[in-house]
Each structure stands twice: as C-alpha cells, then as structure tokens.
Amino acid sequence: MPQAPAETTAQQRFPLIRELSDMQRLAHRQVAGFDLYHHVMAASWPVFFALLAVSYVAFNFAFGLLYLIAPGSLANAQPGSIADAFFFSVHAMAAQSYRDIHAATLYGDLLVTAEVMCGLVIIALITSLVFARFSRPKAGIVFSHRAIITTNGDRPALLIRVANQRNNLVIDAEASAMLTHDVQDDTVGFMRRFQDLKFERCRTPFWALTWTLMHPIDRSSPLWGLSHDDLIAKNGEICIAITGIDETLAVPVCGHFSYPAGDILWNHRFADVFSRSKAGRFQIDFGRLNETVTVPE
C-alpha cells in the first residue's frame, strides 16, 4: 500500500540559487566522478596555494622515506636522519646539489633520476595551473543589490540595474532571467518551477556603463497578479545571467546574480547616477548604483 505524501510545511522549501552550494549531494560522485582540474580551478587562491604546499611537502617526504628504507643510499647523510633525506629530496627535485650529500648506490641513482623526472612534470603542471588561473577572464559585471518592482503608472515592471565596472566595452551583451518558485502539484507533488522573464531589451551591441533591464509585468508575465507576500509565500527568486565578449581580452565573459523575494523592493525606482559637474562635464556616480527612491502608489 503506498504511503501518503508528507505534508509540506513552511520550513520545507527548495533551496535558493545562492544556497545550492550548501545542499547535501548524495551519490554525486557515482554520477559526475571526480574532476580534479575543476576543483583546483574553482578553489580560492589561499586554498590553491595551501594545496600546492601540502602536495609539495608530501611529495618530498615520500621520496625521503624511499631514500631511508635503503641505508647507505645517500653518502654523507646522517644514518636514519629524516631531515637529511627530506631536504636532499627537495634539492633533487629541482636538480640541485644539497651540501655534500649525494647518491652512493645504484638504488640511490635510480631514485634521484625518477625524482628529477617527476619534479620536471610537477613543476610544469604547477606552472600551467597558475597561468590558467591568472589568465581566466573575469566579467567585471556588477549587479544592483536589490531588484525593483514598480507599479507606478499604467505599466508595472521589474527593474534590475547592472554596470560594467571596467573602462572598456562588453560586445554583444545579452541578458536572460527567470522566476523560480515552489509549487504543490497534485500529481507530481512538491516541486520547483522555472519560468522565463522576457526583458523589453535583452541585448545591446555595446555596453560600457550602466544598463537598466526592464521586464514588463503584463498578462503574459509570470509576475502578473503577484504581490510581495505572494512571492515570499512561494519562496520566489529571480535569477539573472549576462553574457558578452570582453573588448580587451576578446574572450566570452559571464556574470550571474539572484534576488530572493526578500531582496525585491516594491514601489521604488533607481536613483539617477548621471549628472553634470560644476564645470559642465558629464559624469556618472557608480557609488549610487544601489540607491533607490520611493515611488508613491
């Protein structure tokens, strides 16, 4: 006899996009495997250098133990000295001499040869990883902290402001967005629904400064007829992604952001960031990117 589905409570909800990293992933390794390169590239710089340091020490410590298991393989080294074996391994990896210690047996010579070869490969790998991390393009796209839904006038709309923080152009920039929220379906059960949000202008050939994206809330919009309380009750979230080509690097760049229902302001508008100086020079104030102004209902 099938069991009745558990009732959905206010505490049972799907995680937001910004909470996905904390989700417990069961049997993920069986499906995706272990992508070492992706993990190394995704790690922060402190974690990356910590991994390099640990790997470097472990490599030389392992070879140091191999020297120790054959007494007499290193001439002029103190018998049983882990320090002498370890630091000799460090210098052998870099193909350098260490004090007056040298390989004294065929076993020692073969071990030094193997370590030098492994050291050349490891140094090449580390160099390529550091270069790949430094050369990885970053979008330089800044999103406003809050999204805005304004109901002033005859055309209610969702507004999101983004800015290019670099002094160059993003070529052929394109923005896409979706509304995601929880639904209770009688057939499927508790699920997450994704609905596209169409901007009035989703593409621009040249993007240099700021860009205010507008989604008209009409009868075809997933936001039609919803209030702030409705979005919170549905665990709603607006997700946006922008792609383009960096003019300087000539490579694709991308950026993304998400706005939970609590980060969406109603009956507001963005403050103007453009003005003129006392000398009459046109200027833009990026410090006001997140400023909003209340609009009377």
Secondary structure in CASP SS format (residue, H / E / C, confidence):
PFRMAT SS
TARGET T0000
AUTHOR 0000-0000-0000
METHOD secondary structure of the structure
MODEL  1
M C 1.00
P C 1.00
Q C 1.00
A C 1.00
P C 1.00
A C 1.00
E C 1.00
T C 1.00
T C 1.00
A C 1.00
Q C 1.00
Q C 1.00
R C 1.00
F C 1.00
P C 1.00
L C 1.00
I H 1.00
R H 1.00
E H 1.00
L H 1.00
S H 1.00
D H 1.00
M C 1.00
Q C 1.00
R C 1.00
L C 1.00
A C 1.00
H H 1.00
R H 1.00
Q H 1.00
V H 1.00
A H 1.00
G C 1.00
F C 1.00
D C 1.00
L H 1.00
Y H 1.00
H H 1.00
H H 1.00
V H 1.00
M H 1.00
A H 1.00
A C 1.00
S C 1.00
W H 1.00
P H 1.00
V H 1.00
F H 1.00
F H 1.00
A H 1.00
L H 1.00
L H 1.00
A H 1.00
V H 1.00
S H 1.00
Y H 1.00
V H 1.00
A H 1.00
F H 1.00
N H 1.00
F H 1.00
A H 1.00
F H 1.00
G H 1.00
L H 1.00
L H 1.00
Y H 1.00
L H 1.00
I C 1.00
A C 1.00
P C 1.00
G C 1.00
S C 1.00
L E 1.00
A E 1.00
N C 1.00
A C 1.00
Q C 1.00
P C 1.00
G C 1.00
S C 1.00
I H 1.00
A H 1.00
D H 1.00
A H 1.00
F H 1.00
F H 1.00
F H 1.00
S H 1.00
V H 1.00
H H 1.00
A H 1.00
M H 1.00
A C 1.00
A C 1.00
Q C 1.00
S C 1.00
Y E 1.00
R C 1.00
D C 1.00
I E 1.00
H E 1.00
A E 1.00
A C 1.00
T C 1.00
L H 1.00
Y H 1.00
G H 1.00
D H 1.00
L H 1.00
L H 1.00
V H 1.00
T H 1.00
A H 1.00
E H 1.00
V H 1.00
M H 1.00
C H 1.00
G H 1.00
L H 1.00
V H 1.00
I H 1.00
I H 1.00
A H 1.00
L H 1.00
I H 1.00
T H 1.00
S H 1.00
L H 1.00
V H 1.00
F H 1.00
A H 1.00
R H 1.00
F H 1.00
S H 1.00
R C 1.00
P C 1.00
K C 1.00
A C 1.00
G C 1.00
I E 1.00
V E 1.00
F E 1.00
S C 1.00
H C 1.00
R C 1.00
A E 1.00
I E 1.00
I E 1.00
T E 1.00
T C 1.00
N C 1.00
G C 1.00
D C 1.00
R C 1.00
P C 1.00
A E 1.00
L E 1.00
L E 1.00
I E 1.00
R E 1.00
V E 1.00
A E 1.00
N E 1.00
Q C 1.00
R C 1.00
N C 1.00
N C 1.00
L C 1.00
V E 1.00
I E 1.00
D E 1.00
A E 1.00
E E 1.00
A E 1.00
S E 1.00
A E 1.00
M E 1.00
L E 1.00
T E 1.00
H E 1.00
D E 1.00
V E 1.00
Q E 1.00
D E 1.00
D C 1.00
T C 1.00
V C 1.00
G E 1.00
F E 1.00
M E 1.00
R E 1.00
R E 1.00
F E 1.00
Q E 1.00
D E 1.00
L E 1.00
K C 1.00
F C 1.00
E C 1.00
R C 1.00
C C 1.00
R E 1.00
T E 1.00
P E 1.00
F E 1.00
W E 1.00
A C 1.00
L C 1.00
T E 1.00
W E 1.00
T E 1.00
L E 1.00
M E 1.00
H E 1.00
P E 1.00
I C 1.00
D C 1.00
R C 1.00
S C 1.00
S C 1.00
P C 1.00
L C 1.00
W C 1.00
G C 1.00
L C 1.00
S C 1.00
H H 1.00
D H 1.00
D H 1.00
L H 1.00
I H 1.00
A H 1.00
K C 1.00
N C 1.00
G C 1.00
E E 1.00
I E 1.00
C E 1.00
I E 1.00
A E 1.00
I E 1.00
T E 1.00
G E 1.00
I E 1.00
D E 1.00
E C 1.00
T C 1.00
L C 1.00
A C 1.00
V C 1.00
P E 1.00
V E 1.00
C E 1.00
G E 1.00
H E 1.00
F E 1.00
S E 1.00
Y E 1.00
P E 1.00
A H 1.00
G H 1.00
D H 1.00
I E 1.00
L E 1.00
W E 1.00
N C 1.00
H E 1.00
R E 1.00
F E 1.00
A C 1.00
D C 1.00
V C 1.00
F E 1.00
S E 1.00
R E 1.00
S C 1.00
K C 1.00
A C 1.00
G C 1.00
R C 1.00
F E 1.00
Q E 1.00
I E 1.00
D C 1.00
F H 1.00
G H 1.00
R H 1.00
L C 1.00
N C 1.00
E C 1.00
T E 1.00
V E 1.00
T E 1.00
V C 1.00
P C 1.00
E C 1.00
END
